[in-house]
């Protein structure tokens, strides 16, 4: 039984899921929008929003916490220099998920997750 087990498993171990979330988050920060499955997008949303909330304050402590997940220096710099200040007046809700239909190969529900306008 999965009592008190929040979040989706995505058929991965904990380490694999964390690696997936880190990669998707870096792609989203770098490009501003990505297309993935609906389940992955819904799981990615709180992960990225917590990073953006840390980027809003921009302290050294927050930068080090974000560096655990955003492991490329250029993407981390973009997060703190561009994305964090862009959402300074917004209290959450930094991302939007749009459903885009089924994937041709296996019929999986696809979605586009993107950063909203600051």
ROSE-4610 file (N, C-alpha, C; in Angstrom, 1 decimal, always signed):
// ROSE-4610
residu = [X/X/X/X/X/X/X/X/X/X/X/X/X/X/X/X/X/X/X/X/X/X/X/X/X/X/X/X/X/X/X/X/X/X/X/X/X/X/X/X/X/X/X/X/X/X/X/X/X/X/X/X/X/X/X/X/X/X/X/X/X/X/X/X/X/X/X/X/X/X/X/X/X/X/X/X/X/X/X/X/X/X/X/X/X/X/X/X/X/X/X/X/X/X/X/X/X/X/X/X/X/X/X/X/X/X/X/X/X/X/X/X/X/X/X/X/X/X/X/X/X/X/X/X/X/X/X/X/X/X/X/X/X/X/X/X/X/X/X/X/X/X/X/X/X/X/X/X/X/X/X/X/X/X/X/X/X/X/X/X/X/X/X/X/X/X/X/X/X/X/X/X/X/X/X/X/X/X/X/X/X/X/X/X/X/X/X/X/X/X/X/X/X/X/X/X/X/X/X/X/X/X/X/X/X/X/X/X/X/X/X/X/X/X/X/X/X/X/X/X/X/X/X/X/X/X/X/X/X/X/X/X/X/X/X/X/X/X/X/X/X/X/X/X/X/X/X/X/X/X/X/X/X/X/X/X/X/X/X/X/X/X/X/X/X/X/X/X/X/X/X/X/X/X/X/X/X/X/X/X/X/X/X/X/X/X/X/X/X/X/X/X/X/X/X/X/X/X/X/X/X/X/X/X/X/X/X/X/X/X/X/X/X/X/X/X/X/X/X/X/X/X/X/X/X/X/X/X/X/X/X/X/X/X/X/X/X/X/X/X/X/X/X/X/X/X/X/X/X/X/X/X/X/X]
num = [1/1/1/2/2/2/3/3/3/4/4/4/5/5/5/6/6/6/7/7/7/8/8/8/9/9/9/10/10/10/11/11/11/12/12/12/13/13/13/14/14/14/15/15/15/16/16/16/17/17/17/18/18/18/19/19/19/20/20/20/21/21/21/22/22/22/23/23/23/24/24/24/25/25/25/26/26/26/27/27/27/28/28/28/29/29/29/30/30/30/31/31/31/32/32/32/33/33/33/34/34/34/35/35/35/36/36/36/37/37/37/38/38/38/39/39/39/40/40/40/41/41/41/42/42/42/43/43/43/44/44/44/45/45/45/46/46/46/47/47/47/48/48/48/49/49/49/50/50/50/51/51/51/52/52/52/53/53/53/54/54/54/55/55/55/56/56/56/57/57/57/58/58/58/59/59/59/60/60/60/61/61/61/62/62/62/63/63/63/64/64/64/65/65/65/66/66/66/67/67/67/68/68/68/69/69/69/70/70/70/71/71/71/72/72/72/73/73/73/74/74/74/75/75/75/76/76/76/77/77/77/78/78/78/79/79/79/80/80/80/81/81/81/82/82/82/83/83/83/84/84/84/85/85/85/86/86/86/87/87/87/88/88/88/89/89/89/90/90/90/91/91/91/92/92/92/93/93/93/94/94/94/95/95/95/96/96/96/97/97/97/98/98/98/99/99/99/100/100/100/101/101/101/102/102/102/103/103/103/104/104/104/105/105/105/106/106/106/107/107/107/108/108/108/109/109/109/110/110/110/111/111/111/112/112/112/113/113/113/114/114/114/115/115/115/116/116/116/117/117/117/118/118/118]
x = [+0.8/+0.0/+0.9/+0.4/+1.2/+0.6/+0.3/-0.2/+0.9/+0.5/+1.4/+2.6/+2.4/+3.5/+3.0/+3.4/+3.0/+3.8/+3.3/+4.0/+3.9/+4.3/+4.2/+5.5/+5.4/+6.6/+7.3/+6.5/+7.0/+7.9/+7.6/+8.3/+9.8/+10.3/+11.7/+12.0/+13.3/+13.7/+13.8/+14.1/+14.2/+15.3/+16.5/+17.6/+17.4/+16.7/+16.4/+15.4/+14.4/+13.4/+14.0/+14.9/+15.6/+16.5/+17.2/+18.0/+17.1/+15.9/+15.0/+14.5/+14.1/+13.6/+14.7/+15.9/+17.0/+17.2/+17.2/+17.4/+16.3/+15.0/+13.9/+13.9/+14.2/+14.3/+15.3/+16.5/+17.5/+17.1/+16.4/+15.9/+14.9/+14.0/+12.9/+13.5/+14.5/+15.1/+15.9/+16.6/+17.4/+16.5/+15.4/+14.6/+13.3/+12.9/+11.6/+10.4/+10.4/+9.3/+9.8/+9.2/+9.5/+8.3/+8.3/+7.2/+7.6/+6.8/+7.0/+5.7/+5.7/+4.4/+3.7/+2.4/+1.6/+2.0/+2.3/+2.7/+4.0/+5.0/+6.2/+6.1/+5.3/+5.1/+4.5/+3.5/+2.8/+3.7/+4.7/+5.6/+6.8/+7.1/+8.1/+7.7/+6.4/+6.0/+6.4/+6.1/+6.5/+8.1/+8.8/+10.2/+10.8/+10.3/+10.9/+10.4/+9.2/+8.7/+9.4/+9.9/+10.7/+12.1/+12.6/+13.9/+13.7/+12.6/+12.4/+12.2/+11.5/+11.3/+12.6/+13.5/+14.8/+15.6/+15.4/+16.1/+15.6/+14.4/+13.8/+14.6/+15.1/+15.8/+17.3/+17.9/+19.2/+20.3/+20.1/+21.2/+22.2/+23.3/+24.3/+23.8/+23.1/+22.5/+21.5/+20.7/+19.7/+20.4/+21.5/+22.2/+22.9/+23.3/+23.9/+22.9/+21.7/+20.6/+20.2/+20.1/+19.7/+20.8/+22.0/+23.1/+23.1/+22.4/+22.3/+21.5/+20.6/+19.7/+20.1/+20.5/+20.9/+22.4/+23.0/+24.4/+25.2/+24.6/+25.4/+25.4/+26.6/+26.8/+26.0/+26.0/+25.4/+23.9/+23.3/+21.8/+21.5/+22.4/+22.2/+22.3/+23.2/+23.3/+22.1/+21.6/+20.3/+19.2/+19.1/+18.0/+18.0/+19.2/+19.3/+19.4/+19.9/+20.1/+18.8/+18.1/+17.0/+15.7/+15.5/+14.2/+13.8/+14.7/+14.4/+13.8/+14.6/+14.1/+12.8/+12.6/+11.4/+10.1/+10.2/+9.0/+9.1/+9.8/+9.9/+8.6/+7.6/+6.3/+5.3/+5.6/+4.6/+4.8/+3.8/+3.8/+3.4/+4.3/+4.0/+3.3/+3.0/+2.4/+3.3/+4.5/+5.5/+5.4/+4.7/+4.7/+3.2/+3.1/+1.8/+1.9/+0.9/+0.9/-0.2/+0.1/-0.9/-0.9/-2.0/-2.1/-2.1/-1.3/-1.2/-1.6/-2.2/-2.7/-1.9/-2.0/-1.4/-0.1/+0.9/+2.1/+1.8/+2.3/+2.0/+2.5/+3.6/+4.2/+3.4/+3.2/+2.5/+1.2/+0.8/-0.5/-0.4/+0.8/+0.9/+0.4/-0.2/-0.7/+0.5/+0.6/+1.7/+1.2/+2.2/+1.9/+3.1/+2.8/+3.9/+3.9/+5.0/+5.2/+6.1/+5.6/+6.4/+6.3/+7.3/+7.3/+6.3/+5.5/+4.6/+5.3/+4.7/+5.3/+5.3/+6.5/+6.7/+5.8]
y = [-1.2/+0.0/+1.2/+2.3/+3.5/+4.6/+4.3/+5.4/+6.4/+7.7/+8.8/+8.9/+8.4/+8.5/+9.5/+10.7/+11.7/+11.7/+12.2/+12.3/+11.0/+11.2/+10.1/+9.3/+8.0/+7.1/+7.2/+7.3/+7.4/+6.2/+5.1/+3.8/+3.9/+4.7/+4.9/+4.8/+4.5/+4.6/+6.0/+6.3/+7.6/+8.4/+7.7/+8.4/+8.7/+7.8/+8.0/+9.1/+9.2/+10.2/+11.6/+11.7/+12.9/+13.4/+12.5/+12.8/+13.3/+12.7/+13.1/+14.5/+14.8/+16.1/+17.2/+16.9/+17.8/+18.1/+17.1/+17.3/+18.1/+17.8/+18.5/+20.0/+20.2/+21.5/+22.4/+21.8/+22.5/+22.9/+22.0/+22.2/+23.3/+23.3/+24.3/+25.7/+25.8/+27.0/+27.6/+26.7/+27.1/+27.6/+26.8/+27.1/+27.9/+27.9/+28.6/+27.8/+26.7/+25.8/+24.5/+23.4/+22.1/+21.2/+20.2/+19.3/+17.9/+17.4/+16.1/+15.5/+14.3/+13.7/+14.5/+14.3/+15.1/+14.8/+13.5/+13.1/+13.7/+13.7/+14.3/+15.8/+16.5/+17.9/+18.3/+17.5/+17.7/+17.5/+16.6/+16.3/+17.3/+17.9/+18.9/+20.2/+20.6/+21.9/+22.3/+21.5/+22.0/+22.0/+21.1/+21.1/+22.4/+22.9/+24.1/+25.3/+25.3/+26.5/+26.7/+25.7/+25.9/+26.5/+26.1/+26.6/+28.1/+28.5/+29.9/+30.7/+30.2/+30.9/+31.2/+30.2/+30.5/+31.5/+31.5/+32.5/+33.9/+34.1/+35.4/+36.1/+35.5/+36.2/+36.3/+35.2/+35.3/+35.3/+34.9/+34.8/+33.7/+33.8/+32.7/+31.4/+31.3/+30.1/+29.5/+30.4/+29.9/+29.5/+30.1/+29.8/+28.4/+28.1/+26.8/+25.7/+26.0/+25.0/+24.7/+25.7/+25.5/+24.8/+25.0/+24.4/+22.9/+22.4/+20.9/+20.3/+21.1/+20.6/+21.1/+22.3/+22.9/+22.9/+21.9/+21.6/+22.2/+23.0/+23.7/+25.1/+25.7/+27.1/+28.1/+27.9/+28.9/+28.9/+27.8/+27.7/+28.2/+28.0/+28.5/+30.0/+30.5/+32.0/+32.6/+31.9/+32.4/+32.4/+31.4/+31.3/+32.4/+32.8/+33.9/+35.2/+35.4/+36.7/+37.2/+36.2/+36.6/+36.2/+34.9/+34.3/+34.8/+34.7/+35.2/+36.6/+37.6/+38.9/+39.2/+38.3/+38.5/+38.2/+37.3/+36.9/+37.5/+38.7/+39.3/+39.7/+40.1/+40.6/+39.5/+38.3/+37.2/+36.2/+35.9/+34.9/+33.5/+32.8/+31.5/+31.5/+30.3/+30.2/+30.6/+30.2/+30.6/+29.8/+28.7/+27.8/+27.5/+27.1/+26.8/+25.5/+24.6/+23.3/+23.3/+23.1/+23.1/+21.7/+21.0/+19.7/+19.8/+19.0/+19.1/+17.8/+16.9/+15.7/+14.5/+13.5/+12.2/+12.1/+11.3/+11.1/+10.0/+10.1/+9.2/+7.8/+7.6/+6.2/+5.4/+5.9/+5.0/+5.6/+6.8/+7.3/+8.0/+8.3/+8.9/+10.4/+10.8/+12.2/+13.2/+14.1/+15.0/+16.4/+17.1/+18.5/+19.4/+20.6/+21.7/+22.4/+22.4/+23.2/+24.4/+25.6/+26.8/+27.8/+28.7/+29.7/+30.8/+31.3/+32.4/+33.7/+34.7/+36.0/+36.7/+37.3/+37.9/+39.0]
z = [+0.0/+0.0/+0.0/-0.6/-0.8/+0.1/+1.3/+2.2/+2.5/+2.4/+2.7/+1.8/+0.6/-0.4/-1.5/-1.4/-2.3/-3.6/-4.7/-5.9/-6.8/-8.0/-9.0/-9.0/-9.2/-9.2/-10.6/-11.6/-13.0/-13.4/-12.7/-13.0/-12.9/-11.9/-11.7/-10.2/-9.9/-8.5/-8.1/-6.8/-6.3/-7.0/-7.2/-7.8/-9.3/-10.0/-11.4/-11.5/-10.7/-10.7/-10.5/-9.5/-9.2/-10.3/-11.0/-12.2/-13.3/-13.5/-14.5/-14.2/-13.0/-12.6/-12.8/-12.4/-12.6/-14.1/-14.9/-16.4/-17.0/-16.6/-17.2/-16.7/-15.4/-14.9/-15.6/-15.8/-16.5/-18.0/-18.6/-20.0/-20.0/-19.0/-18.9/-18.6/-17.7/-17.4/-18.6/-19.3/-20.5/-21.7/-21.9/-23.1/-22.9/-21.6/-21.3/-21.5/-22.3/-22.5/-23.0/-22.6/-23.1/-23.3/-24.1/-24.3/-23.7/-22.9/-22.2/-22.0/-21.3/-21.0/-19.9/-19.8/-18.9/-17.4/-17.1/-15.8/-15.4/-16.3/-16.0/-15.8/-16.6/-16.5/-15.1/-14.7/-13.4/-12.3/-12.4/-11.4/-11.4/-12.5/-12.7/-12.1/-12.2/-11.8/-10.4/-9.3/-8.0/-7.8/-8.5/-8.5/-9.0/-10.1/-10.7/-10.0/-9.5/-8.8/-7.5/-6.8/-5.6/-6.0/-7.1/-7.6/-7.9/-8.5/-8.9/-7.7/-6.7/-5.4/-4.7/-4.8/-4.2/-5.0/-6.3/-7.2/-7.0/-6.5/-6.2/-5.2/-4.1/-3.1/-3.5/-4.1/-4.6/-3.6/-2.4/-1.4/-1.8/-1.1/-1.4/-0.9/+0.2/+0.7/-0.4/-0.9/-1.9/-3.2/-3.6/-4.8/-4.6/-3.4/-3.1/-3.1/-2.6/-2.6/-4.0/-4.9/-6.2/-7.0/-6.7/-7.4/-7.2/-6.2/-6.0/-7.1/-7.7/-8.7/-10.1/-10.2/-11.5/-11.5/-12.2/-12.0/-13.2/-14.0/-15.1/-14.7/-14.7/-14.2/-15.0/-16.3/-17.2/-16.9/-16.7/-16.5/-15.1/-14.1/-12.7/-12.8/-13.5/-13.6/-14.3/-15.3/-15.9/-15.0/-14.2/-13.2/-12.2/-11.7/-10.7/-11.3/-12.5/-13.1/-13.9/-14.6/-15.4/-14.8/-14.5/-14.2/-12.8/-11.8/-10.4/-10.4/-10.9/-10.9/-11.7/-12.7/-13.5/-12.8/-11.8/-11.0/-9.6/-9.4/-8.1/-7.5/-8.3/-7.7/-7.8/-8.2/-8.3/-7.2/-6.5/-5.4/-5.9/-6.6/-7.0/-8.4/-8.9/-10.2/-11.4/-11.4/-12.4/-13.7/-13.6/-14.8/-15.2/-16.5/-17.0/-17.8/-17.6/-18.3/-19.3/-20.6/-21.7/-22.3/-22.3/-22.9/-24.5/-25.1/-26.6/-27.3/-26.7/-27.3/-27.0/-27.9/-27.7/-28.6/-28.0/-28.8/-29.8/-31.0/-32.1/-31.8/-31.2/-31.0/-30.1/-28.9/-27.8/-27.3/-27.8/-27.3/-26.0/-25.5/-24.2/-24.3/-23.2/-23.1/-23.1/-24.0/-24.0/-23.5/-23.0/-22.4/-22.7/-22.7/-22.9/-21.5/-20.9/-19.7/-20.0/-19.6/-19.9/-18.8/-18.8/-17.8/-18.2/-17.3/-17.7/-17.8/-18.3/-18.4/-17.0/-16.7/-15.4/-15.2]
